Amino acid sequence: MIQSLRQRLTYANVMSTLAVFIALGGSSYAAVKISGTNLKNRSISAKKLKRNTLTGREIRESRIGRVPRAATADRLGGVTAANLKLHCPLDTFLIAGVCVERTARAPMPYFSAVLECLEAGRPSSTGRRLPTNAELRDALTAISLAPGGELTANVYPSSTSSRLDVLVIVDQVGGFTLVPDKAPDGSRQFRCVTEPTN
């Protein structure tokens, strides 16, 4: 048997057997001896990494695109953030939660002013109203008051007759006076206000 083995033992057979042992032994040696501590930092491409092994510390967020399931994350009930902002009609500006007209209207008594504001902006809106004392005072930071003062929605029973007295803002610091609800003494300029929309 040894004789038979010697006859088959050639240089080529010995070298090929030796090569197989070296190849198997070398790769198994590498698998046992190489670990994460032997690798140079940032030297492995993403394709070579196991899925879900990276954390936020290793990821540069600025290079990541939008997550597919977050395509509607910037919407609320299908509405974008821009649509949720408060909007005012073009001839008004937003201050203290209401849209105030930029220019004062011609002088009128109280009830005529109420009706004119109610018709303003129609038919596309529900109309407007006179501002309250507080709303008009808040607007004084952005507007110049009309000469002689402006009407407000604040009314009080008159102490001298069966009419109403209307509160009128008369200066930029919010000073006021009361005027009758009828012309000619009660006619003053006014602005209408409306609620903002989104």
Backbone as JSON, one array per atom type, in Angstrom:
{
  "sequence": "MIQSLRQRLTYANVMSTLAVFIALGGSSYAAVKISGTNLKNRSISAKKLKRNTLTGREIRESRIGRVPRAATADRLGGVTAANLKLHCPLDTFLIAGVCVERTARAPMPYFSAVLECLEAGRPSSTGRRLPTNAELRDALTAISLAPGGELTANVYPSSTSSRLDVLVIVDQVGGFTLVPDKAPDGSRQFRCVTEPTN",
  "N": [[0.81, -1.18, 0.0], [1.94, 1.25, 0.76], [3.8, 1.37, -1.18], [2.21, 1.63, -3.44], [1.14, 4.1, -2.94], [3.42, 5.72, -3.08], [3.98, 5.57, -5.78], [2.02, 7.06, -6.9], [2.48, 9.49, -5.87], [3.39, 12.43, -6.91], [5.23, 15.38, -7.93], [3.37, 17.36, -8.7], [0.98, 16.49, -7.49], [1.65, 16.71, -4.78], [2.15, 19.49, -4.53], [-0.36, 20.58, -5.22], [-2.01, 19.55, -3.19], [-0.77, 20.7, -0.97], [-1.26, 23.41, -1.55], [-4.04, 23.51, -1.28], [-4.34, 23.04, 1.48], [-3.02, 25.32, 2.51], [-4.61, 27.39, 1.49], [-7.12, 26.89, 2.7], [-6.39, 26.92, 5.39], [-5.37, 29.55, 5.63], [-7.57, 31.32, 5.14], [-9.28, 30.52, 7.17], [-7.71, 31.22, 9.3], [-7.66, 33.99, 8.98], [-10.37, 34.56, 9.43], [-10.62, 33.94, 12.1], [-8.7, 35.53, 13.37], [-9.04, 38.26, 12.54], [-10.74, 41.1, 13.6], [-13.17, 43.66, 14.53], [-11.55, 45.52, 15.8], [-9.2, 45.4, 14.37], [-9.73, 46.72, 12.05], [-9.5, 49.67, 10.06], [-10.79, 52.82, 10.98], [-13.78, 54.02, 9.42], [-13.41, 52.6, 7.01], [-14.91, 50.72, 5.66], [-17.3, 50.1, 3.17], [-20.79, 51.03, 2.75], [-22.3, 48.98, 1.62], [-21.13, 46.68, 2.51], [-21.83, 46.43, 5.13], [-23.82, 45.04, 7.76], [-27.36, 45.06, 7.73], [-29.24, 47.58, 9.49], [-27.36, 48.15, 11.5], [-26.12, 50.52, 12.01], [-26.07, 53.57, 13.89], [-27.48, 56.79, 14.85], [-25.24, 58.23, 15.45], [-23.24, 57.48, 13.67], [-24.24, 58.32, 11.27], [-24.59, 60.84, 8.85], [-26.91, 63.17, 8.94], [-27.58, 65.2, 7.14], [-27.1, 64.21, 4.64], [-28.97, 62.38, 4.14], [-31.9, 61.49, 2.45], [-35.45, 62.23, 2.19], [-37.46, 60.2, 4.24], [-39.26, 57.51, 2.92], [-41.84, 56.86, 4.02], [-42.43, 59.19, 5.31], [-43.43, 61.08, 3.66], [-45.72, 62.61, 3.85], [-45.38, 63.97, 6.18], [-45.16, 66.69, 6.69], [-47.69, 67.68, 6.56], [-50.98, 68.32, 7.75], [-53.74, 66.63, 8.18], [-53.87, 66.59, 5.41], [-53.38, 69.21, 4.75], [-51.06, 71.78, 4.09], [-48.34, 73.41, 5.9], [-48.12, 76.07, 5.11], [-50.7, 76.65, 4.35], [-51.93, 76.76, 6.77], [-51.34, 79.13, 7.95], [-52.41, 82.34, 9.16], [-54.53, 84.42, 7.25], [-55.32, 87.58, 5.81], [-57.75, 89.78, 4.25], [-56.83, 91.7, 1.29], [-56.96, 94.53, 1.67], [-56.5, 94.88, 4.32], [-54.7, 94.41, 7.47], [-53.01, 92.13, 9.67], [-53.31, 92.22, 13.11], [-53.01, 91.69, 16.53], [-54.69, 89.44, 16.4], [-56.86, 90.08, 14.73], [-58.04, 91.24, 11.52], [-57.44, 94.37, 10.36], [-58.72, 97.22, 8.7], [-56.75, 99.16, 6.45], [-57.1, 101.88, 5.83], [-59.08, 104.63, 7.02], [-62.65, 104.94, 6.86], [-65.16, 107.15, 5.39], [-66.77, 109.72, 7.45], [-69.52, 108.66, 9.47], [-72.65, 108.1, 11.24], [-73.06, 105.87, 14.07], [-74.89, 103.51, 13.61], [-75.1, 103.48, 10.81], [-72.44, 103.05, 10.14], [-72.09, 100.5, 11.21], [-73.75, 99.0, 9.47], [-72.46, 99.47, 7.0], [-69.98, 98.23, 7.42], [-70.87, 95.62, 7.73], [-71.65, 95.0, 5.13], [-69.25, 95.09, 3.81], [-66.8, 93.43, 1.9], [-68.5, 91.45, 1.02], [-69.86, 89.5, -1.67], [-68.15, 87.44, -1.05], [-67.37, 86.97, 1.56], [-68.41, 86.82, 5.05], [-68.87, 89.37, 5.76], [-67.94, 92.36, 7.64], [-67.07, 94.03, 10.76], [-67.39, 96.64, 13.27], [-64.47, 97.65, 15.08], [-63.6, 96.63, 18.42], [-62.99, 98.63, 21.37], [-60.53, 97.79, 22.51], [-59.35, 96.37, 20.34], [-59.02, 98.41, 18.4], [-57.29, 100.1, 19.8], [-55.04, 98.42, 19.99], [-54.34, 98.36, 17.3], [-53.35, 100.89, 16.92], [-50.61, 100.99, 17.02], [-49.77, 100.52, 14.5], [-51.17, 102.12, 12.73], [-52.28, 105.43, 11.76], [-54.42, 107.43, 13.53], [-57.61, 108.63, 12.45], [-58.37, 112.13, 11.92], [-60.15, 113.74, 14.54], [-60.96, 111.38, 15.66], [-62.02, 107.85, 15.87], [-64.77, 105.61, 15.4], [-65.84, 102.97, 17.61], [-66.92, 99.6, 18.42], [-68.01, 99.65, 20.9], [-70.7, 100.5, 22.87], [-72.9, 102.46, 24.99], [-75.64, 102.95, 27.25], [-77.16, 106.12, 27.16], [-76.88, 108.64, 29.61], [-78.47, 110.82, 29.62], [-80.56, 110.7, 27.79], [-82.76, 108.61, 25.75], [-81.1, 107.36, 24.01], [-78.08, 105.85, 22.55], [-74.68, 106.02, 23.59], [-71.63, 106.21, 21.9], [-68.4, 104.84, 22.03], [-65.5, 106.58, 21.2], [-62.27, 106.52, 19.95], [-59.82, 108.92, 20.42], [-57.12, 109.73, 20.27], [-53.62, 108.83, 19.67], [-52.68, 107.47, 21.89], [-54.76, 106.13, 22.94], [-56.77, 107.59, 24.17], [-60.2, 108.51, 24.86], [-63.61, 109.39, 24.02], [-67.15, 109.93, 24.44], [-69.76, 109.81, 22.08], [-72.94, 110.77, 20.65], [-75.19, 108.32, 19.14], [-76.27, 109.21, 16.78], [-76.39, 111.23, 13.74], [-75.83, 114.79, 13.51], [-73.81, 115.01, 15.36], [-72.71, 112.57, 16.18], [-71.32, 111.5, 14.05], [-68.46, 109.99, 12.84], [-65.21, 109.05, 11.55], [-64.28, 105.65, 10.66], [-63.06, 102.27, 10.93], [-63.31, 99.01, 9.55], [-63.24, 95.66, 10.8], [-62.21, 92.22, 10.48], [-62.3, 88.65, 10.94], [-59.35, 86.68, 10.76], [-58.5, 84.26, 8.19], [-57.61, 80.84, 7.37]],
  "CA": [[0.0, 0.0, 0.0], [2.83, 2.4, 0.76], [4.4, 1.36, -2.5], [1.2, 2.17, -4.35], [1.03, 5.53, -2.64], [4.62, 6.38, -3.59], [3.92, 5.65, -7.23], [1.1, 8.15, -7.26], [2.97, 10.73, -5.26], [4.19, 13.2, -7.85], [5.45, 16.76, -7.53], [2.13, 18.1, -8.94], [0.01, 16.1, -6.46], [2.09, 17.28, -3.5], [1.95, 20.95, -4.57], [-1.81, 20.91, -5.21], [-2.51, 19.26, -1.84], [-0.23, 21.73, -0.1], [-1.97, 24.66, -1.86], [-5.39, 23.43, -0.69], [-4.2, 23.23, 2.93], [-2.66, 26.73, 2.78], [-5.78, 28.22, 1.2], [-8.13, 26.69, 3.75], [-5.85, 27.36, 6.67], [-5.2, 31.01, 5.63], [-8.86, 32.0, 5.28], [-9.8, 30.27, 8.51], [-6.87, 32.02, 10.19], [-8.14, 35.38, 8.88], [-11.69, 34.64, 10.05], [-10.46, 33.85, 13.54], [-7.8, 36.55, 13.89], [-9.41, 39.64, 12.19], [-11.97, 41.57, 14.26], [-13.44, 45.09, 14.32], [-10.44, 46.35, 16.3], [-8.14, 45.4, 13.38], [-10.13, 47.51, 10.88], [-9.29, 51.11, 10.12], [-12.06, 53.55, 11.07], [-14.38, 54.53, 8.19], [-12.78, 51.96, 5.86], [-15.81, 49.75, 5.06], [-18.41, 50.76, 2.47], [-22.12, 50.71, 3.31], [-22.79, 47.71, 1.08], [-20.5, 45.58, 3.25], [-22.31, 46.41, 6.51], [-25.06, 44.34, 8.05], [-28.49, 45.99, 7.83], [-29.69, 48.07, 10.8], [-26.31, 48.13, 12.52], [-25.64, 51.87, 12.23], [-26.9, 54.44, 14.73], [-27.43, 58.2, 14.47], [-23.88, 58.75, 15.66], [-22.44, 57.21, 12.49], [-24.93, 58.78, 10.07], [-24.66, 62.28, 8.63], [-28.31, 63.38, 8.59], [-27.72, 66.13, 6.02], [-26.96, 63.49, 3.38], [-30.08, 61.43, 4.03], [-33.1, 62.03, 1.82], [-36.71, 62.07, 2.92], [-37.87, 58.82, 4.49], [-40.43, 57.32, 2.07], [-43.1, 56.89, 4.75], [-42.64, 60.52, 5.89], [-43.75, 62.01, 2.56], [-46.81, 63.51, 4.25], [-45.14, 64.4, 7.56], [-45.33, 68.13, 6.82], [-49.09, 68.0, 6.32], [-51.89, 68.03, 8.84], [-55.03, 66.37, 7.55], [-53.77, 66.92, 4.0], [-53.16, 70.65, 4.6], [-49.66, 72.13, 4.32], [-48.1, 74.43, 6.92], [-48.4, 77.39, 4.52], [-52.15, 76.86, 4.34], [-52.41, 76.94, 8.14], [-51.06, 80.49, 8.39], [-53.55, 83.23, 9.12], [-54.55, 85.32, 6.1], [-56.26, 88.7, 5.87], [-58.04, 90.37, 2.93], [-55.76, 92.57, 0.81], [-57.03, 95.92, 2.17], [-56.37, 94.83, 5.78], [-53.47, 93.83, 8.01], [-53.25, 91.34, 10.87], [-52.72, 92.7, 14.36], [-53.72, 91.24, 17.73], [-55.67, 88.41, 16.1], [-57.92, 90.51, 13.81], [-57.63, 91.94, 10.31], [-57.91, 95.75, 10.48], [-58.59, 97.96, 7.45], [-55.6, 100.06, 6.43], [-57.52, 103.29, 5.77], [-60.36, 104.93, 7.66], [-63.76, 105.26, 5.96], [-65.76, 108.48, 5.56], [-67.56, 109.83, 8.68], [-70.92, 108.21, 9.5], [-73.09, 107.78, 12.6], [-72.8, 104.5, 14.5], [-75.66, 102.44, 12.96], [-74.73, 103.46, 9.39], [-71.11, 102.43, 10.09], [-72.28, 99.06, 11.43], [-74.29, 98.42, 8.23], [-71.44, 99.51, 5.95], [-69.02, 97.16, 7.72], [-71.53, 94.34, 7.48], [-71.66, 94.78, 3.69], [-67.87, 95.08, 3.29], [-66.25, 92.12, 1.59], [-69.5, 90.51, 0.52], [-70.46, 88.25, -1.2], [-67.14, 86.39, -0.82], [-67.16, 86.74, 2.99], [-69.59, 87.06, 5.88], [-68.91, 90.78, 6.14], [-67.01, 92.82, 8.66], [-67.7, 94.66, 11.92], [-66.6, 97.7, 13.89], [-63.53, 97.1, 16.07], [-63.82, 96.98, 19.82], [-62.04, 99.61, 21.89], [-59.22, 97.13, 22.67], [-58.81, 96.06, 19.02], [-58.57, 99.64, 17.76], [-56.11, 100.56, 20.54], [-53.92, 97.58, 19.57], [-53.99, 98.74, 15.93], [-52.72, 102.22, 16.9], [-49.17, 100.84, 16.85], [-49.48, 100.37, 13.07], [-51.95, 103.07, 11.92], [-52.5, 106.78, 12.28], [-55.85, 107.63, 13.79], [-58.24, 109.69, 11.65], [-58.61, 113.36, 12.69], [-61.45, 113.74, 15.21], [-61.18, 110.09, 16.3], [-62.68, 106.79, 15.11], [-65.8, 104.86, 16.11], [-65.6, 101.59, 18.02], [-68.16, 98.83, 18.6], [-68.45, 99.79, 22.29], [-71.8, 101.46, 23.07], [-73.4, 102.52, 26.36], [-76.87, 103.74, 27.36], [-76.91, 107.51, 27.51], [-77.43, 109.02, 30.92], [-79.33, 112.0, 29.47], [-81.72, 110.46, 26.9], [-83.01, 107.19, 25.45], [-80.22, 106.96, 22.92], [-76.83, 105.2, 22.94], [-73.43, 106.75, 23.41], [-70.62, 105.36, 21.25], [-67.03, 105.16, 22.44], [-64.65, 107.0, 20.09], [-60.85, 106.71, 20.28], [-59.51, 110.26, 19.89], [-55.69, 110.01, 20.07], [-52.74, 107.68, 19.45], [-52.41, 106.74, 23.13], [-55.98, 105.43, 23.35], [-57.76, 108.44, 24.83], [-61.51, 108.31, 24.25], [-64.75, 110.22, 24.39], [-68.43, 109.34, 24.05], [-70.56, 110.65, 21.18], [-74.25, 110.16, 20.42], [-75.24, 107.37, 18.03], [-76.95, 109.8, 15.63], [-75.76, 112.37, 13.08], [-74.49, 115.03, 12.99], [-72.79, 115.0, 16.42], [-72.11, 111.25, 16.34], [-70.63, 111.03, 12.84], [-67.0, 109.91, 12.93], [-64.62, 108.07, 10.66], [-64.2, 104.31, 11.27], [-62.45, 101.16, 10.17], [-63.95, 97.72, 9.79], [-62.33, 94.54, 11.07], [-62.74, 90.89, 10.2], [-61.5, 87.56, 11.5], [-58.45, 86.09, 9.74], [-58.81, 82.91, 7.73], [-56.43, 80.06, 7.03]],
  "C": [[0.86, 1.25, 0.0], [3.5, 2.51, -0.6], [3.45, 1.98, -3.51], [1.05, 3.67, -4.16], [2.22, 6.29, -3.18], [4.59, 6.54, -5.1], [3.02, 6.8, -7.66], [1.55, 9.49, -6.72], [3.92, 11.42, -6.23], [4.34, 14.62, -7.3], [4.15, 17.57, -7.64], [1.09, 17.77, -7.87], [0.37, 16.72, -5.11], [1.81, 18.77, -3.46], [0.47, 21.31, -4.51], [-2.41, 20.63, -3.84], [-2.05, 20.31, -0.85], [-0.96, 23.07, -0.31], [-3.37, 24.66, -1.25], [-5.3, 23.65, 0.82], [-3.87, 24.68, 3.3], [-3.87, 27.63, 2.58], [-6.83, 28.09, 2.29], [-7.63, 27.2, 5.1], [-5.73, 28.88, 6.74], [-6.51, 31.74, 5.82], [-9.46, 31.74, 6.65], [-8.99, 31.04, 9.55], [-7.37, 33.47, 10.18], [-9.49, 35.54, 9.57], [-11.59, 34.62, 11.57], [-9.71, 35.04, 14.09], [-8.21, 37.99, 13.58], [-10.73, 39.99, 12.86], [-12.15, 43.06, 13.97], [-12.32, 45.98, 14.8], [-9.29, 46.4, 15.32], [-8.47, 46.28, 12.16], [-9.87, 48.98, 11.13], [-10.66, 51.8, 10.15], [-12.46, 54.09, 9.69], [-13.8, 53.89, 6.93], [-13.69, 50.96, 5.16], [-16.97, 50.49, 4.41], [-19.74, 50.27, 3.03], [-22.64, 49.37, 2.83], [-22.25, 46.51, 1.86], [-21.02, 45.46, 4.69], [-23.62, 45.63, 6.62], [-26.18, 45.38, 8.22], [-28.82, 46.33, 9.28], [-28.63, 47.99, 11.89], [-25.76, 49.52, 12.81], [-26.6, 52.64, 13.13], [-26.77, 55.88, 14.24], [-26.05, 58.8, 14.61], [-23.01, 58.57, 14.42], [-23.02, 57.81, 11.21], [-24.92, 60.3, 10.0], [-26.05, 62.59, 8.08], [-28.49, 64.27, 7.37], [-27.64, 65.42, 4.67], [-28.08, 62.48, 3.18], [-31.26, 62.13, 3.39], [-34.31, 61.85, 2.71], [-37.04, 60.6, 3.06], [-39.17, 58.59, 3.71], [-41.77, 57.4, 2.82], [-43.4, 58.25, 5.35], [-42.99, 61.54, 4.82], [-44.84, 62.98, 2.94], [-46.61, 64.03, 5.67], [-45.33, 65.9, 7.75], [-46.74, 68.58, 6.47], [-49.91, 67.61, 7.54], [-53.27, 67.86, 8.23], [-55.03, 66.75, 6.08], [-53.49, 68.39, 3.72], [-51.7, 70.97, 4.92], [-49.56, 73.22, 5.39], [-48.4, 75.82, 6.39], [-49.89, 77.69, 4.52], [-52.71, 77.09, 5.74], [-52.12, 78.34, 8.68], [-52.31, 81.34, 8.28], [-53.42, 84.2, 7.96], [-55.61, 86.38, 6.31], [-56.58, 89.15, 4.45], [-56.97, 91.41, 2.57], [-55.78, 93.97, 1.4], [-56.9, 95.99, 3.69], [-55.01, 94.3, 6.18], [-53.81, 93.13, 9.32], [-52.55, 91.97, 12.06], [-53.62, 92.24, 15.51], [-54.87, 90.31, 17.41], [-56.83, 88.83, 15.22], [-57.3, 91.21, 12.6], [-58.27, 93.32, 10.34], [-57.71, 96.45, 9.14], [-57.46, 98.98, 7.55], [-56.0, 101.54, 6.46], [-58.9, 103.46, 6.4], [-61.4, 105.28, 6.6], [-64.32, 106.64, 6.29], [-66.62, 108.53, 6.82], [-69.02, 109.41, 8.49], [-71.32, 108.07, 10.95], [-72.95, 106.27, 12.84], [-73.54, 103.44, 13.69], [-75.37, 102.36, 11.46], [-73.37, 102.8, 9.21], [-71.21, 100.92, 10.29], [-72.77, 98.39, 10.16], [-73.25, 98.41, 7.12], [-70.38, 98.43, 6.18], [-69.61, 95.79, 7.41], [-71.54, 93.99, 5.99], [-70.26, 94.67, 3.09], [-67.4, 93.65, 3.05], [-67.25, 91.11, 1.09], [-69.49, 90.51, -0.99], [-69.44, 87.17, -0.86], [-66.89, 86.11, 0.65], [-68.45, 87.03, 3.75], [-69.72, 88.51, 6.3], [-67.92, 91.09, 7.23], [-67.79, 93.47, 9.79], [-66.83, 95.81, 12.39], [-65.64, 97.07, 14.9], [-63.96, 97.47, 17.49], [-62.79, 98.04, 20.22], [-60.63, 99.0, 21.96], [-58.58, 96.84, 21.32], [-58.27, 97.31, 18.33], [-57.33, 100.2, 18.47], [-54.88, 99.74, 20.17], [-53.42, 97.98, 18.18], [-53.26, 100.08, 15.87], [-51.2, 102.15, 16.77], [-48.79, 100.8, 15.37], [-50.21, 101.38, 12.19], [-51.92, 104.45, 12.56], [-54.0, 106.98, 12.39], [-56.38, 108.77, 12.93], [-58.46, 110.93, 12.51], [-60.02, 113.35, 13.29], [-61.8, 112.42, 15.86], [-61.93, 109.1, 15.4], [-63.65, 106.02, 16.0], [-65.31, 103.48, 16.51], [-66.95, 100.89, 18.14], [-68.72, 98.99, 20.01], [-69.51, 100.88, 22.41], [-72.34, 101.34, 24.49], [-74.71, 103.29, 26.37], [-76.52, 105.16, 27.79], [-77.56, 107.83, 28.84], [-78.42, 110.18, 30.8], [-80.54, 111.77, 28.59], [-81.85, 108.97, 26.64], [-82.18, 106.71, 24.27], [-78.99, 106.23, 23.48], [-75.67, 106.17, 22.76], [-72.39, 105.76, 22.89], [-69.24, 105.82, 21.69], [-66.19, 105.44, 21.19], [-63.22, 107.17, 20.61], [-60.42, 108.01, 19.63], [-58.02, 110.55, 19.72], [-54.88, 108.73, 20.03], [-52.43, 106.89, 20.72], [-53.66, 106.06, 23.67], [-56.97, 106.27, 24.13], [-59.11, 108.32, 24.12], [-62.51, 109.37, 24.72], [-66.0, 109.47, 23.97], [-69.17, 110.33, 23.16], [-71.92, 109.99, 21.01], [-74.24, 109.25, 19.2], [-75.87, 107.94, 16.77], [-76.13, 110.94, 15.04], [-76.44, 113.64, 13.6], [-73.42, 114.89, 14.06], [-72.05, 113.66, 16.54], [-71.37, 110.73, 15.13], [-69.11, 111.1, 13.02], [-66.49, 108.92, 11.87], [-64.49, 106.74, 11.41], [-63.46, 103.37, 10.36], [-63.24, 99.91, 10.5], [-62.87, 96.68, 10.07], [-63.01, 93.24, 10.71], [-61.81, 89.86, 10.8], [-60.57, 87.01, 10.41], [-58.9, 84.69, 9.37], [-57.51, 82.15, 7.51], [-56.78, 79.03, 5.99]]
}
